[in-house]
Amino acid sequence: MRKNIVAGNWKMNKTLQEGMALAAELNEVLKGAAVNCDVVIGTPFIHLASVAAAVDATKIGVAAQNCADKESGAYTGEISAAMVKSTGAAYVILGHSERRAYYGETAAILKTKVELALKNELTPIFCIGEVLAEREAEKHFEVVKEQIEASLFDLSAEDFGKIVLAYEPVWAIGTGKTASSAQAQEMHAFIRQTLVAKFGKEVADNTSILYGGSCNPANAKELFANPDVDGGLIGGASLKVADFKAIIDAF
């Protein structure tokens, strides 16, 4: 059975002290709470070890927001998958549209990052999604399929089964626009059928596909009610515990 997951992506927000306070507040709110999904928080690199040690690992998983496409060596400023793993983090967000757009991350780079994450026993949360021009040109299915194929289709079915996907229509990230519930379900169903064709029905049925793109307390329940939407990758709403908890409670 695939898991329902609500994952927060803090992006480049919160000092270490602010991040620790946010994590502690979330930890306290979830203590003793009945939670019907896995909860993950994606913190900046400098927070990882401190946050991972401070939260209840049975309630909250910790994710890095990226990792390097190299194992180790003379790559000043980079953080390897092995380093991420050593902090106690269990997940790594890869392929986010901001990494693709602002830092030139290609399908080939992301393919290597996924392989290194898996080698180090991290769960990749792999992001895919189209920009507004591609949606308006009705190329959104083609674009998303290509992103999956180019970075993930060389994996074995066993390794692919260790990955979480996050569909993020780029035009809806931080814009306040959200794909309609029907648009989200349509794309998630398409993604699952793409996986069936490559890896078979069992792998496809067991793959969690999250929705990201201005998911908030007001629309989470409707989005998550779709049969192929298995949770959310949450940006801004993950920076306020009350909002994040309301999204968690949508399950």
ABEGO torsion letter per residue (X at the ends): XBBBBBBBBAEBBEBAAAAAAAAAAAAAAABGBBBABBBBBBBBAAAAAAAAAABBAAABBBBBABBBABABEBBBGBBBAAAAAAAGBABBBBGBAAAAAAAGBBAAAAAAAAAAAAAAGBBBBBBBEBBAAAAAAGAAAAAAAAAAAAAAAABBAAAAAABBBBBBBAAABGAGBBBBAAAAAAAAAAAAAAAAAAAEAAAAAABBBBBBGGBBAAAAAAAAABAABAEBBBBAAAABAAAAAAAAAAX
